[in-house]
């Protein structure tokens, strides 16, 4: 990875980042629709068009900056969900939250398979194989990071939504009051390095379970 220029790094990561964030948000909206809330679909947010999900600061600027800090951080425009429309609000809140990280896990697997395809094509066409391998590695890395980061049990992250749904109503009401400070907590943990130290071991464990994990590590983690 050290041999790549900044432009090459951006080219390698741009498409995986856009897909990772777009599919993550669309999955939230799709699951909400399946469980009774059509809000996201009515607003055109159940789509793979990245322009409907991109937050210029959170989707482009912040990920590019944090790409060099050791732990990529970013966000898209939140998918609107009216919890009152869900059939079983507390249970369904957790399912809607899990849909996003679940989509990232699926994409990580698919990018891992793209790496394997690139390796198979290596001796036939380097100009096809090389982008597949490098973009596949970036896709695995980005999606695993988003999966692990979003499952952090802090509101408004998906892990916080799941925890909130599992807590007894009284504790859930107390926990919900922390949501306005959640992003500040995450940023402080990120800048202090604590977030990376906590989440990297989990991310590496997940990567080890995926196809072509050895190649991902050689490209980006060695």
Secondary structure, 3 states (H helix, E strand, C coil): CCCCCHHHHHHHHHHHHHHHHHHHHHHHHHHHHHCCCCHHHHCCCCCCCHHHCCCHHHHHHHHHHHCCCCCCCCCCCCCCCCHHHCCCHHHHHHHHHHHHHHHHHHHHHHHHHHHHHHHHHCCCCHHHHHHHHHHHHHHHHHHHHHHHHHCCCCCCCHHHHHHHHHCCHHHHHHHHCCHHHHHHHHHHHHHHCHHHHHHHHHHHHHHHCCCCHHHHHHHHHC
